């Protein structure tokens, strides 16, 4: 490998440490404590139980993270991009027919995306709380200040989002390198004092624990799963860095550091069962605890930032693919297109996180709500990956099912163990996920109904061209660009323009934007230009779900590459419909009303497509839906 390639690979690996592994890297702050001292079915501290739980931790990290995600899921990339939305588009492929099977996949994918938002709300709250709670270990006098300090840190984190992740991004990798080295050093000291914990490297202590205590062992899985929270980020963020840097960082540094630290905490519990109150901080010597709190807080800020950025990216993908209303998107970097800021999502997340911290007030109380969102997303990922294996990789259904079965069994066990925690807080991510799913699915269904209604009331383009060709319409100088959802139909904005002005421009561009199920569309494949009679031109612009729509840029590209000759500066005509809820097949009135509210509050097409406001004409229409 050339020197420049090695340097770039090293840079990507360092960046992956900061972005990808912040969430799973801060799990040692609370995971083992929740098994033995949590409020929900704590496991008694005994040598057999400690080694059994450590075995479950180790093999969960190996089977779920290493085998499932690092070795397998990274093969299921959508042109280099990962994440549940990318996986959903890969599973559906070009199938526009939503038969029963595809509709089930769509429901699963949207609900998995909704659960990701639930994870995005809980992760910053539980991570920062667990770090700041280290102050209580140093002295109980800090107890009343844990919640205010946590809220101040979170508020500061969300306030800087509009400036972009570059402000703290330069610190992400180095901070996490120091963090993982610290985890390993602390854990190694504990292991040297009680090396018998190394017996947990075998799967038999874990299986023996589950066999000896079937009820308690089942309930303990609800806390064991906390050690793998954040594994979904391995797959979701692979597009930023590529698979190899993410895999190398996991195998060389992250996995060894996590295992050593968990084993070190277990060794501490064997020698001092009273340390179960907070084995992570008590593993450190007294003089190191203040610096450790500072380092842990920085690490949890990194973990929170990664989840927040992921929520921004997922929302933009959902908007592009028609699953969410348009929102304002601000680009915070002139060089990196992936660095974006969505004000509405940012402040909504902050509000929900603040309410969570004030309601639960401790990381232990929040732990009951945490696992169910993560395991639900993992379970859905298994199903979608099996479909991709059949449809894209041409595996036989039997081979795909057998390949997914071991991971499905593990994920079902984790998910069902977390279901019993619904009354104590597990209801929160489920309720939030159902709410987000309702919004996403309502928007998609409403858009389908609106498109069908507009098509019913529309005129075929060839009929209008025939009238224009016979001189029945007065023409004026200039170029008009009409946005439409179907390039073969006359846009409603054009029909209203003809009705009110009774003229057409000498050059008319019927422009249709199509978002493909791939992350990016090359510039060479972006445009599809079809000249029609009487000065009409059909222009179809293709974008990927991570591209930024730019209509004036597409027009300019058509001039340079497709031979388009504009008759003066273009004026843009955009339809602006006002929806009136009505009873319609397949969409009850309450849901039509919800869609109307979402539609009314969606961002304007002018801003979303980068159209100059001073050259845009919006023409409204009242539509019953």
C-alpha positions in Angstrom: 0.0 0.0 0.0 1.5 3.4 -1.0 2.4 5.8 1.8 -0.4 8.3 1.0 -2.9 5.4 1.1 -1.6 4.2 4.4 -1.9 7.7 5.9 -5.4 8.0 4.6 -6.3 4.6 5.9 -4.9 5.5 9.3 -6.8 8.8 9.4 -10.1 7.0 8.5 -9.4 4.4 11.2 -8.8 7.1 13.8 -11.9 9.0 12.8 -13.9 5.8 12.9 -12.8 5.3 16.5 -14.4 8.7 17.4 -17.6 8.5 15.4 -18.5 4.8 15.3 -17.5 3.5 18.7 -18.5 6.3 21.0 -21.8 4.6 22.0 -20.5 1.0 22.6 -17.3 2.4 24.0 -19.0 4.1 26.9 -21.1 1.0 27.8 -18.6 -0.1 30.5 -19.8 2.9 32.6 -23.0 1.1 33.5 -23.4 -2.3 31.9 -21.9 -4.6 34.5 -23.3 -2.5 37.3 -26.8 -3.0 35.9 -26.5 -6.8 35.9 -25.5 -7.0 39.6 -26.9 -3.8 41.2 -29.7 -2.7 38.8 -33.2 -2.2 40.0 -34.5 -5.0 37.7 -33.7 -8.6 38.8 -30.1 -8.1 40.0 -27.8 -11.1 39.9 -26.3 -12.0 43.3 -22.5 -11.4 43.4 -20.7 -14.8 43.6 -17.7 -16.3 41.7 -19.8 -18.5 39.5 -22.3 -15.8 38.7 -19.6 -13.1 38.0 -17.6 -15.4 35.6 -20.9 -16.6 34.0 -22.0 -13.1 33.3 -18.6 -12.1 32.0 -18.8 -15.1 29.6 -22.1 -13.8 28.4 -20.6 -10.3 27.9 -17.7 -11.7 25.9 -19.6 -14.0 23.6 -22.3 -11.3 23.0 -19.5 -9.0 21.8 -18.1 -11.8 19.7 -21.3 -13.2 18.1 -23.4 -10.0 17.8 -20.8 -7.4 17.1 -17.8 -9.2 15.6 -19.5 -12.0 13.6 -22.9 -10.4 12.8 -22.0 -6.8 12.1 -18.2 -6.7 11.4 -18.0 -9.9 9.4 -21.5 -10.2 7.8 -23.6 -7.0 7.9 -20.9 -4.9 6.3 -21.4 -7.0 3.2 -25.0 -5.8 2.9 -24.0 -2.3 1.9 -26.0 -0.1 -0.5 -23.1 1.2 -2.7 -21.0 1.6 0.4 -23.7 3.0 2.6 -25.1 1.3 5.6 -28.0 1.9 8.1 -31.5 0.6 8.3 -32.9 3.0 5.7 -30.2 2.0 3.2 -30.8 -1.7 4.0 -34.6 -1.2 3.5 -34.1 0.3 0.0 -31.7 -2.5 -0.8 -34.2 -5.1 0.3 -37.1 -3.5 -1.6 -34.8 -2.8 -4.7 -36.8 -1.7 -7.7 -40.0 -3.2 -6.5 -42.5 -0.4 -6.7 -45.4 -2.9 -6.2 -46.2 -3.0 -2.5 -47.6 -6.5 -2.3 -48.1 -8.0 1.1 -44.5 -9.1 1.5 -43.0 -5.8 0.4 -45.5 -3.9 2.6 -44.4 -6.0 5.6 -40.7 -5.1 4.8 -41.6 -1.4 4.6 -43.4 -1.5 7.9 -40.5 -3.3 9.6 -37.9 -0.9 8.1 -39.8 2.2 9.1 -40.4 0.9 12.6 -36.7 0.1 12.9 -35.9 3.6 11.8 -38.4 4.9 14.4 -36.7 2.8 17.1 -33.3 4.4 16.1 -34.8 7.8 17.0 -35.7 6.3 20.4 -32.1 5.2 20.8 -31.0 8.7 19.8 -33.0 10.2 22.6 -31.9 7.7 25.3 -28.2 7.4 24.5 -27.1 11.0 25.3 -29.2 11.0 28.5 -27.9 7.6 29.9 -24.3 8.1 28.7 -23.7 11.6 30.2 -25.6 10.8 33.4 -23.5 7.7 33.9 -20.3 9.7 33.4 -21.2 12.5 35.8 -22.4 10.0 38.4 -18.7 9.3 38.9 -18.7 12.4 41.1 -20.9 10.6 43.6 -18.3 7.9 43.9 -15.7 10.5 44.8 -17.9 12.1 47.4 -21.7 11.9 48.1 -21.7 15.7 48.4 -21.9 15.9 44.6 -25.1 13.9 44.4 -27.5 16.9 44.2 -25.3 18.3 41.3 -25.4 15.3 39.0 -28.6 16.2 37.2 -27.8 20.0 36.8 -24.3 19.2 35.5 -25.7 16.6 33.1 -28.2 19.1 31.8 -25.6 21.8 31.3 -23.3 19.5 29.3 -26.2 18.4 27.1 -27.4 21.9 26.5 -23.9 23.0 25.5 -23.6 20.0 23.2 -26.9 20.8 21.4 -26.1 24.6 21.2 -22.9 23.9 19.1 -24.7 21.6 16.6 -25.4 24.5 14.3 -21.7 25.2 14.0 -21.1 21.7 12.7 -19.3 18.6 14.1 -16.0 19.9 12.9 -15.6 22.0 16.1 -15.4 18.8 18.2 -14.6 16.4 15.4 -10.9 17.0 15.6 -11.0 15.7 19.2 -13.2 12.7 18.5 -10.5 10.2 17.5 -7.8 11.1 20.0 -10.2 11.3 22.9 -11.5 7.8 22.1 -8.0 6.4 21.7 -7.1 7.7 25.2 -10.4 6.4 26.5 -10.0 2.9 25.1 -6.4 2.7 26.3 -7.6 3.8 29.8 -10.2 1.1 29.7 -7.6 -1.5 29.0 -5.1 -0.2 31.6 -7.8 -0.1 34.4 -9.1 -3.6 33.4 -5.6 -5.1 33.2 -4.8 -4.1 36.7 -7.9 -5.8 37.9 -7.3 -9.0 36.0 -3.7 -9.2 37.3 -5.2 -9.2 40.9 -7.7 -12.0 40.0 -6.7 -13.8 36.8 -9.3 -16.5 37.4 -11.8 -14.3 35.5 -10.1 -15.4 32.3 -12.1 -18.5 32.6 -15.0 -16.4 31.1 -13.3 -16.6 27.7 -15.0 -20.0 27.4 -18.7 -20.1 26.6 -19.4 -22.8 29.1 -19.5 -20.6 32.3 -22.2 -18.5 30.5 -24.2 -21.5 29.4 -23.8 -23.1 32.9 -25.1 -19.9 34.5 -28.2 -19.8 32.2 -28.8 -23.6 32.9 -28.4 -23.3 36.7 -30.6 -20.1 36.9 -33.0 -20.2 33.9 -35.3 -17.5 35.3 -32.7 -15.2 36.6 -30.5 -15.9 33.6 -33.3 -14.9 31.3 -33.9 -11.6 33.1 -30.2 -10.9 33.3 -30.1 -10.8 29.5 -32.0 -7.5 29.7 -28.9 -5.9 31.2 -26.3 -8.0 29.4 -27.5 -6.5 26.1 -26.2 -3.1 27.3 -22.7 -4.2 26.5 -23.6 -4.3 22.8 -25.6 -1.0 22.5 -24.1 1.0 19.7 -23.3 -2.0 17.6 -25.8 -0.7 15.0 -23.5 2.3 14.5 -20.8 -0.1 13.0 -23.2 -0.7 10.1 -24.9 2.7 10.0 -21.6 4.8 9.8 -19.7 2.5 7.4 -20.4 4.9 4.5 -18.3 7.7 6.2 -15.2 5.6 6.5 -15.5 2.4 4.5 -15.7 -1.1 6.0 -12.0 -1.8 6.5 -11.1 1.1 8.9 -14.2 0.3 11.0 -13.3 -3.4 11.1 -9.6 -2.7 11.9 -10.5 -0.3 14.8 -12.8 -2.9 16.3 -10.5 -5.9 16.1 -7.3 -4.1 17.1 -8.4 -1.7 19.8 -12.1 -1.5 20.7 -12.9 -5.2 21.3 -9.8 -5.9 23.3 -10.2 -2.8 25.4 -13.8 -3.5 26.2 -13.2 -7.2 27.1 -10.2 -6.3 29.3 -12.2 -3.6 31.2 -15.2 -5.8 31.7 -13.0 -8.6 33.0 -11.2 -6.1 35.3 -14.5 -5.0 36.7 -15.5 -8.6 37.3 -12.2 -9.3 39.0 -12.9 -6.3 41.3 -16.3 -7.8 42.2 -14.7 -11.1 43.1 -12.3 -9.4 45.6 -14.8 -6.8 46.8 -18.5 -7.5 46.3 -19.4 -4.1 47.8 -17.9 -2.4 44.8 -21.0 -3.4 42.9 -22.4 0.1 43.4 -20.1 1.4 40.7 -17.4 -1.1 39.6 -16.1 1.1 36.8 -15.1 4.1 38.8 -14.0 2.0 41.8 -11.6 0.1 39.5 -9.5 3.2 39.4 -7.3 4.4 42.2 -8.5 7.4 44.3 -6.1 9.9 42.7 -7.3 9.0 39.2 -11.1 9.4 39.7 -11.4 13.1 39.0 -9.5 12.9 35.7 -11.5 9.7 34.9 -14.8 11.6 35.4 -13.5 14.3 33.0 -12.4 11.7 30.4 -15.6 9.7 30.7 -17.7 12.9 30.2 -15.7 13.7 27.1 -16.3 10.2 25.8 -20.0 10.3 26.4 -20.2 13.7 24.6 -18.5 11.9 21.6 -21.1 9.1 21.9 -23.9 11.6 22.1 -22.6 13.5 19.1 -22.4 10.4 17.0 -26.1 9.6 17.7 -27.2 13.2 17.1 -25.4 13.2 13.7 -26.9 9.9 12.9 -30.4 11.3 13.6 -29.7 14.2 11.2 -28.5 11.8 8.5 -31.4 9.4 8.9 -33.9 12.2 8.7 -32.4 13.6 5.5 -32.5 10.1 4.0 -36.1 9.7 5.0 -37.0 13.1 3.4 -35.2 12.2 0.2 -37.0 8.8 -0.1 -40.5 10.3 0.7 -40.9 9.0 4.2 -40.7 12.3 6.0 -41.8 15.9 5.4 -39.3 18.4 4.0 -37.3 20.2 6.7 -34.7 22.9 6.7 -31.2 21.4 6.2 -28.2 23.5 6.8 -24.7 22.4 5.6 -22.1 23.1 8.2 -19.0 22.3 6.1 -17.8 23.6 2.8 -15.9 20.4 2.2 -17.9 17.5 3.7 -21.4 17.0 2.3 -22.3 14.7 5.2 -22.0 17.4 7.8 -25.5 18.7 8.1 -27.7 20.4 10.7 -31.5 20.1 11.0 -32.7 22.8 13.5 -36.1 21.2 14.1 -34.6 17.7 14.9 -31.9 19.2 17.0 -34.2 21.1 19.4 -36.8 18.4 19.5 -34.1 15.9 20.6 -32.8 18.3 23.2 -36.3 18.8 24.6 -37.0 15.1 24.8 -33.6 14.4 26.4 -34.0 17.1 29.0 -37.4 15.6 29.9 -35.9 12.2 30.2 -33.1 13.3 32.5 -35.6 15.2 34.7 -38.0 12.2 34.8 -35.5 9.4 35.4 -32.7 11.3 37.2 -30.2 8.4 37.1 -28.6 6.1 34.5 -29.8 3.0 36.4 -33.4 4.2 36.0 -32.9 4.8 32.3 -31.3 1.4 31.7 -34.7 -0.2 31.7 -35.7 1.9 28.7 -32.5 1.5 26.8 -32.2 -2.1 25.7 -35.5 -2.5 24.0 -34.9 0.1 21.2 -31.5 -1.4 20.5 -32.6 -5.0 20.4 -35.7 -4.1 18.4 -33.6 -2.5 15.7 -31.2 -5.4 15.6 -34.0 -7.9 15.2 -35.4 -6.0 12.3 -32.0 -5.7 10.7 -31.7 -9.5 10.8 -35.0 -9.9 8.8 -34.0 -7.2 6.2 -30.5 -8.7 5.8 -32.0 -12.2 5.1 -34.2 -10.7 2.4 -31.2 -8.9 0.9 -29.3 -12.2 0.9 -32.1 -13.8 -1.1 -32.9 -11.0 -3.5 -29.5 -9.4 -4.0 -27.0 -12.2 -3.4 -29.3 -14.9 -4.8 -29.0 -17.2 -1.8 -31.7 -19.8 -1.5 -34.3 -19.0 1.1 -33.2 -22.0 3.2 -29.6 -20.8 3.2 -30.6 -17.3 4.2 -32.8 -18.5 7.0 -30.2 -20.9 8.4 -27.6 -18.1 8.2 -29.8 -15.6 10.1 -31.2 -18.2 12.6 -28.3 -18.1 15.2 -28.4 -14.3 15.3 -32.2 -14.3 15.3 -32.2 -16.5 18.3 -29.8 -14.3 20.2 -31.7 -11.1 19.3 -35.1 -12.6 20.2 -33.6 -13.6 23.6 -32.3 -10.1 24.2 -35.5 -8.5 22.9 -37.9 -10.7 24.9 -35.8 -10.2 28.1 -36.2 -6.5 27.7 -40.0 -6.8 27.2 -40.4 -7.6 30.8 -39.1 -4.2 31.7 -41.9 -2.4 29.8 -43.7 -1.3 33.1 -40.4 0.2 34.5 -39.5 2.3 31.5 -39.3 0.0 28.5 -42.6 1.4 27.3 -40.8 4.7 26.5 -38.8 3.8 23.4 -41.7 1.6 22.2 -44.2 4.5 22.5 -41.8 6.9 20.9 -41.1 4.4 18.1 -44.8 3.9 17.5 -45.3 7.7 17.4 -42.5 8.2 14.9 -43.6 5.2 12.8 -47.1 6.7 12.7 -45.7 10.0 11.4 -43.4 8.3 8.8 -46.1 5.9 7.5 -48.8 8.5 7.5 -46.6 10.8 5.5 -45.8 8.1 3.0 -49.4 6.9 2.7 -50.7 10.5 2.4 -48.2 11.3 -0.4 -49.5 8.2 -2.3 -53.1 9.4 -1.9 -52.2 12.9 -2.9 -50.3 11.7 -6.0 -53.3 9.5 -7.0 -55.7 12.4 -6.5 -53.5 14.7 -8.6 -53.2 12.1 -11.4 -57.0 11.7 -11.4 -57.5 15.4 -12.0 -54.6 15.8 -14.4 -54.3 16.2 -18.2 -52.0 14.1 -20.3 -49.1 16.2 -21.6 -49.6 15.1 -25.2 -53.2 16.5 -25.2 -51.9 19.9 -24.1 -49.1 19.7 -26.7 -51.7 19.1 -29.4 -53.7 22.2 -28.4 -50.5 24.3 -28.2 -49.3 23.1 -31.6 -52.6 24.2 -33.2 -52.0 27.8 -31.9 -54.8 27.7 -29.3 -52.5 29.1 -26.6 -50.8 32.5 -26.6 -47.0 32.3 -26.1 -44.7 34.9 -24.4 -40.9 35.2 -24.4 -38.8 33.5 -21.8 -38.4 30.1 -20.1 -40.7 28.6 -17.5 -39.7 25.6 -15.3 -42.7 23.6 -13.9 -42.0 21.1 -11.2 -44.1 17.9 -11.4 -44.3 14.5 -9.8 -45.1 12.9 -13.2 -43.4 14.2 -16.3 -46.1 12.7 -18.6 -48.8 14.8 -16.9 -49.4 18.5 -17.1 -48.4 20.0 -13.8 -51.2 21.5 -11.8 -49.2 24.7 -11.5 -49.3 25.0 -15.3 -53.0 24.4 -15.5 -53.6 27.1 -12.9 -51.2 29.4 -14.8 -53.1 28.9 -18.0 -56.4 29.5 -16.2 -55.2 32.8 -14.7 -52.7 34.2 -17.2 -54.0 32.4 -20.4 -50.4 32.4 -21.8 -47.4 30.1 -21.9 -43.7 30.9 -22.1 -42.0 30.1 -25.5 -39.9 27.5 -23.7 -41.4 25.2 -21.1 -39.4 22.7 -19.0 -41.4 20.0 -17.3 -39.0 19.0 -14.5 -39.3 15.9 -12.4 -37.1 14.9 -9.5 -36.6 11.2 -8.8 -34.8 10.0 -5.7 -33.2 6.6 -6.4 -32.5 3.8 -3.8 -28.8 4.5 -3.9 -26.8 6.9 -1.8 -25.4 9.0 -4.7 -26.1 9.3 -8.4 -23.1 10.2 -10.5 -23.3 13.5 -12.4 -23.0 11.6 -15.7 -26.2 9.7 -14.9 -28.2 12.6 -13.3 -30.0 14.0 -16.2 -32.6 12.6 -18.7 -33.6 15.3 -21.2 -36.3 14.7 -23.8 -37.3 17.5 -26.2 -41.0 17.6 -27.1 -42.9 19.7 -29.7 -43.9 23.4 -29.4 -40.8 24.3 -27.2 -41.6 21.8 -24.4 -38.8 19.9 -22.8 -39.1 17.0 -20.3 -36.2 17.0 -17.8 -35.9 14.2 -15.3 -33.2 14.8 -12.6 -32.0 11.7 -10.6 -30.6 12.1 -7.1 -29.5 9.5 -4.5 -30.9 9.5 -1.0 -27.8 11.3 0.3 -27.5 13.8 -2.5 -28.5 17.4 -2.0 -31.2 18.5 -4.5 -30.2 21.6 -6.5 -32.6 22.4 -9.3 -30.8 25.5 -10.6 -27.6 23.4 -10.6 -29.3 20.7 -12.6 -30.6 23.3 -15.2 -27.0 24.6 -15.5 -25.7 21.1 -15.9 -28.3 20.5 -18.7 -27.0 23.6 -20.5 -23.4 22.4 -20.3 -23.8 18.7 -20.9 -27.2 18.0 -22.5 -27.3 20.8 -25.1 -30.1 22.7 -23.4 -30.5 26.3 -24.7 -32.5 28.6 -22.4 -34.6 31.4 -23.7 -33.6 33.8 -21.0 -33.4 33.3 -17.3 -35.9 30.7 -16.1 -38.9 31.4 -13.9 -39.9 28.5 -11.6 -43.6 27.6 -11.1 -44.3 25.4 -8.1 -47.7 24.0 -6.9 -48.8 24.7 -3.3 -51.8 22.6 -2.4 -54.1 23.2 0.6 -55.4 19.9 1.9 -58.9 19.4 3.3 -59.3 16.1 5.2 -62.0 13.8 3.9 -63.0 10.2 4.2 -61.1 8.2 1.6 -60.5 4.5 1.0 -57.5 3.1 3.0 -57.0 6.4 4.9 -59.4 7.3 7.8 -60.3 10.9 8.4 -58.1 11.3 11.5 -55.1 10.1 9.5 -56.0 12.4 6.6 -56.1 15.2 9.1 -52.7 14.3 10.5 -51.2 14.2 7.0 -52.8 17.6 6.3 -51.0 19.0 9.4 -47.7 17.5 8.4 -48.1 18.8 4.8 -49.0 22.3 6.0 -45.9 22.5 8.2 -43.5 20.9 5.7 -40.7 23.1 4.4 -41.3 24.8 1.0 -40.2 23.1 -2.2 -38.4 26.4 -3.1 -36.0 26.2 -0.2 -35.6 22.4 -0.4 -34.7 22.3 -4.0 -32.5 25.4 -3.8 -34.7 27.5 -6.1 -34.2 31.3 -6.0 -37.2 32.8 -4.2 -37.2 35.9 -6.4 -37.7 33.8 -9.5 -40.4 31.5 -8.1 -44.2 31.6 -8.6 -46.3 29.5 -6.2 -49.8 28.6 -7.4 -52.2 27.1 -4.9 -55.0 24.6 -5.1 -57.5 23.3 -2.6 -57.7 19.5 -2.6 -59.9 17.1 -0.6 -58.0 14.1 0.6 
